Amino acid sequence: MTLADVLDPLQQPLVTVLDTPVSWTEVLGFGSGALCVWLVARQHLANWPIGIANNLFFILLFTQSGLYADAGLQIVFIALAAYGWWTWTHGGGPGTSVLPVRSTTRTEWSWLLAAGAVGTLGLTLLLSRATDSTVPFWDALTTSLSLMATYGQCRKRVESWWLWIAADVVYIPLYAYKELYLTSLLYLGFLTLCLVGLRSWNRDMASGRREGVVVPV
């Protein structure tokens, strides 16, 4: 049995939405993605392995749809998930194994914004010249925003939710344009969960300040 024999059933249509076939890959990506974001909002450690499974499904889905930057992004997400998994369990500093929620520093914002701008420009040029992508700028922009947000998620920076919200606002119409209607719906759900997560993390950060918790930089 080859890898193609294993993957082929996942690419077969399961249901039809708005006269467009929806594959097993998209359905499984939908379910694992929704569960992952819900777990992140609750600061549950299981979000990391569930997120890795979600990344694998989306590698297949996005490659089929010509969203090459998003497909490559999933590989980076897997590496960041391993880092985030370790950080959430070991990054709390002396006396605690729990990483607290805190705000992004000005220094972090400076290099994040610079890296995001450079990444968007570089990926746009790469996708325009080296692939048949029909949406090089939007693919590049969402890739950069997602990487910035994932870094913040790994470090439990509360503003990571705002970056995810910005990415989702672009993702929703982008996936609909690519006829990935179920994934577009999933990202609408992500947007709602991001608002829930933002509220929850803000509440936890405020609670930590009231209790006098020393937050490491």
Secondary structure, 3 states (H helix, E strand, C coil): CCHHHHHHHHHCEEEEECCEEEEHHHHHHHHHHHHHHHHHHCCCCCHHHHHHHHHHHHHHHHHHHCCHHHHHHHHHHHHHHHHHHHHHHHCCCCCCCCCCCECCCHHHHHHHHHHHHHHHHHHHHHHHHHCCCCCHHHHHHHHHHHHHHHHHHHCCECCHHHHHHHHHHHHHHHHHHCCCHHHHHHHHHHHHHHHHHHHHHHHHHHHHHHCCCCCCC
